[in-house]
């Protein structure tokens, strides 16, 4: 397999993962435990959808065929009944994408457009991971006990 084929395979793997993440965030809205969780899920879904479009664009630009598949992550996430546990699982999926991007970006140093978009995707995922961790932490804290 050529370097181009490897890159296209990696981009399609990310595309399928992003599509799965977008579907999880959308499907999880019905079980959102609060307005804050709902806003978080809507924001994550919007980002995941944006990255699907970006990845599809670059795959086509590089002469590849964007995958139409959804990653297995969706089924695994939706099998989790507890909405908080599902949100934590979604966040672990975001972290997986960050690790994949970190491994992929050095290999696209000669493609400024793709590298810039992958960096923006990495940045966005890091922000969403932090927001989700903060939200999950607030759920674990005991209720405010004023003196």
PESULHU-V163335 format. One record per pair of residues at least 4 apart in sequence whose C-alpha atoms are under 8 Angstrom apart, sorted by the first residue. I is the first residue (numbers start at 1). J is the second residue. Records with the same first field share a line. If there is no record, write none. Layout:
I->J + J
//
This chain:
1->5 + 6
2->6
3->7
4->8
5->9
6->10
7->11
8->12 + 59 + 62 + 64
9->13
10->14 + 104
11->15 + 55 + 59
12->16 + 55 + 56 + 59 + 66 + 67
13->17 + 71
14->18 + 55 + 97 + 100
15->19 + 51 + 52 + 55 + 56 + 66 + 67
16->20 + 67 + 68 + 69 + 70 + 71
17->21 + 70 + 71 + 72 + 73 + 97
18->22 + 48 + 49 + 51 + 52 + 71
19->23 + 48 + 49 + 52 + 70 + 71
20->24 + 70 + 71 + 72 + 73 + 74
21->25 + 45 + 48 + 73 + 74 + 90 + 93
22->26 + 44 + 45 + 46 + 47 + 48 + 49
23->27 + 45 + 74
24->28 + 74 + 77 + 78 + 90
25->29 + 41 + 42 + 44 + 45 + 90
26->41 + 42 + 45
27->78
28->32 + 41 + 78 + 83 + 86
29->38 + 41 + 42
31->83
32->37 + 38 + 83
33->37 + 38 + 83 + 84
34->38
35->39
36->40
37->41 + 135
38->42
39->43
40->44 + 131 + 132
41->45
42->46
43->47
44->48 + 128
45->49
46->50
47->51 + 124
48->52
49->53
50->54
51->55 + 121
52->56
53->57
54->58 + 117
55->59 + 66
56->60 + 66
57->61
58->62 + 114
59->63 + 64 + 65 + 66
60->64 + 65 + 66
70->74
72->76
73->77 + 93
74->78
75->79
76->80
77->86 + 89 + 90
78->86
80->85 + 86
81->85 + 86
82->86
83->87
84->88 + 136
85->89
86->90
87->91 + 132
88->92 + 132 + 136
89->93
90->94
91->95 + 129 + 132 + 133
92->96
93->97
94->98 + 125 + 126 + 128 + 129
95->99 + 125 + 126 + 129
96->100
97->101 + 122 + 125
98->102 + 122 + 125 + 126
99->103
100->104
101->105 + 118 + 119 + 122
102->106 + 122
103->107
104->108
105->109 + 115 + 118 + 119
108->112 + 114 + 115
109->115
111->115
112->116
113->117
114->118
115->119
116->120
117->121
118->122
119->123
120->124
121->125
122->126
123->127
124->128
125->129
126->130
127->131
128->132
129->133
130->134
131->135
132->136
133->137
134->138
135->139
136->140
137->141
//
